[in-house]
Structure formats: structure tokens, C-alpha cells
Amino acid sequence: MPHSIGGWLSRSPVVAALAALLILSAFTDEARAQAAAVPNVTAIGQSVTCQPTSTTRPQPKLPIGFTEQILYAGCLTQPTAISFNGSKTKVFVAEKGGKVWNCDLATPTCTLFADLASEVCNDADRGLLGLAVDPQNDGNVYVLYTTRPATGACSGNVLTGGQLSLLTGSGEKKILPAAGSNSQPWCFYYTSHSIGGLVFAADNKTLYVSAGDGANFEQVDYGQLDTACGDGTNLPQGAFRSQGVSPYNDGVILRVTNPGATTQSVAVVTAGLRNPFRFARLPGMTDELYIGNVGWNLWESIDHFTVAGQNFGWPCFEGWAPNNNFSAAPQPDYQKTAYCASVGGVTAPFFAYAHTSYVTAQDSKGRTCGGKPSGGGADQNGSVISALGFTDGTSATYPSEFRNALYFGDLLRKCIWTMQPPNNTPQTFARDLQGGPVDLKSGPAGDLFYVDLVTSTVRRFTHK
């Protein structure tokens, strides 16, 4: 079975090398020393000066009139997510290791807002991955991270959970699970497919929270593996958790109403997701969500959530087709009848691209953005839908086809594409990126911003 780091990396001949890069000791809890060029700031409120670049060299290939800029470089270590305050004068940046920075958009400075390194399991694909600033209160920042095991050590396959917390100037308030709770809503054992992202609903009060299926991503895992999640081998687990057959909220998106309040309520709104690492809400007064669902062997998908109860089919379906690896898997209670035969009412993807194909005809013509190489054969670069977000339509300089548009990126193909739903035919936006996008957000002036995990930078696309 092909190897993967799951959440950010999918199957390809180069995955093993990239996996080794991402799990070097410098990227784990056990050796968190920052690179020599990055200031080692540990005091809350202490600031660092970053190194912006008005025009990156070399520039990625972009539509006419667009330029890529680097806002923050030399001051961050493995940034994973960004979120703007309400007035879009500041941007908060999450680091995989547990730090959260409050960065000024007028000057290249970042101030340490919180440091959760002692709480976060930072290993392989796990870490602090979700971030959302309260639209009604700039001082409230919600974070989502993989928790450190009870043993304290976080390396390789080990029992972990997830944590949704509220950060304020006075510290961390644990929301889901609440502080002192004996109930863990998520269970993760492997080094990927843990927690994902955070998105506010249109009411600016409700939070959507995503998580991966928690399954083994190197082999078919239908519940036959004892993963120490507390449910043993006689209860449902594995990839079928995403079908709601376990007590955990793996492989689903939750809606958390009034997070942190006494009236807080939690509900599953959509299921059947393998690893919904990044998702975004359609701009406007709607709660329609577009979900980047990281695939396994064949497809990367964008799923469209419109109504509570939708099921996107994993592990019985991957992309457009039934997943033959799981279709004959026994039920989670180990009866002989195939479980997938009973899974119906599945919502097909809004869009999906095959690992062995180009995403657009433009990619195919230029032999760019990975996919099927000249002469045929297997996926040459690997594929992973690693970032997804909308521009909000406020730009006075972006051409109309790039405003109110959905953007999605692939860390391995080093490209970003765009389309305007309900149209689901993408066009290539950025090719030959220096690193790999893991978060896409609309920022000041309606420009598109993105987080580059590989180069530890935050970047912006402007248009003249």
C-alpha cells in the first residue's frame, strides 16, 4: 500500500523523500529548536521583525497583472494557518508547534500572542492546524490542535486527541473538550488524519470544526486494527468512523453553537470525509461550505455542504467512484456482510481531480502542475489538496473572474487554481510556487493571501 503523510501529502513516488523532510527532528516536539535565522521568542508580548519582499524571485507563473509578495519571512517556523481581525489591520498566524502570532499589516512585525507548545502534539501532520479570529472581538482567537499524549512524548503512532480552545489576553479557555472533562470528542492514533480547520458561520458566532478519520493511512483500516483509542477491537473504528459508527467525531464536520458558553451545543452536520484539512464558507449570508477532502489512491475532492446530514461517502467512495479497497470490508462489528452496501444517499463531489491527470487543460498544454507526465504513467509529483479559500469580492483591482472566487492549492503540485461556484470548471491561477500552500484567505483590499508551510512564509497576490 502506498505511503502517505495523509493530511498534507498524498501518494506519489516522491512522498517518501518529502515525508522524511517533514518529520525531521527539527519539526517535532522532541527537538523544537528553531532555525538559526528565526528569532527564538518565548515571552508573550515580545515582538520580532520580519523580512518582507515586495516582489518574490523567482515569481510564480501568474495571470497578467498579478504579483506575488512575501509579507512575513525569517520570523516564523512552519506556519499553518492565518486569520484576519475584523478591520483587517492585523493577521494572526498559527505555527504548527503551538505558537500564535499577532502580525501587523502596516509594518513587518509579529508579536507573540500565545504559546501552546506544551499542550500541542507537534509531529508529522499533527500540530496546531486550525485558527479563527472572532469576527466580533479581535481579542478572541479560536485554535484547534492535536493534543499531547498523557505520556508527554509525541512521536510516531501514539494515542492523541483534539482540542478546540479560545485564546484571550488572559490565557487559554478549553472549549471542546472543556477543561477537566473526561470525554474526548476525537481519537487519533496515527501521525495524520487528526484535526483540521475552523470556519465561522454567517452569524459570526457559530464555529464549524473539521477532523480527519483518524484511520491508518498506509493500509485498509476498517476497524480490524487495535489502535488504543479506548474502543478496542470489538467496537467500530478505522476509516468507518467517518460514517458515524463510533463514539468519536472523526471524519466529520461539527457545528459548535455558542462556543465556550453555558448554552454551547455541538452537532455533526456532515460525514463521510477522509481528511477535511481545509474548508471555507461561501461569502455572504450563507452557511454553504466548500471542503477540501484529501484523497487516498486516486482522487482529490472538493465537497459542497449545503444542508445538515450530507454524507460524502468515505471510505466507501473516493472522488467520483466507489472505493474498491473498502467496498468489501466487513462491518465494523465484524459480521460477514459488506458495510458499504448499506451506505446510501451519498453526495458526489463538487469537483475532483485524479492523481494521474492534470487539473486543467492549461496544465496539460504546458505540462505543468504535476499530474500525468508526458508518455503516461503514474502520478509524477503526488497530489494533495492542501489549501482552500475564497476571495470576498471587495478588490478594486482584481479582474472580475478572480473576485468572489474559490481558490484551492496543492502542496505537491506547487500550484493554485480558481473557479467561481456554481461553476466547477477551474482555471490555473499560480504555477511553480516556491513551496506549498496550506491556507488561503481573503485579506485587505480583497487580495488573496496564503501560508507557505515549506518556506515558513506568509504571501500575498496583488494586481495592478
BELLIN-V564683 format. One record per helix or strand of 3 or more residues. SS is the DSSP state (~ for helix, > for strand). FROM is the first residue (numbers start at 1). TO is the last residue. Records with the same first field share a line. If there is no record, write none. Layout:
SS=FROM-TO, FROM-TO
//
This chain:
~=15-22, 25-27, 238-243, 324-327, 340-342, 361-366, 400-402, 444-446
>=47-49, 66-72, 79-84, 90-95, 99-104, 109-115, 128-133, 141-147, 162-168, 171-176, 195-200, 207-211, 253-257, 265-271, 278-281, 289-293, 299-305, 351-354, 385-390, 406-410, 415-419, 427-431, 437-442, 448-452, 457-463
//
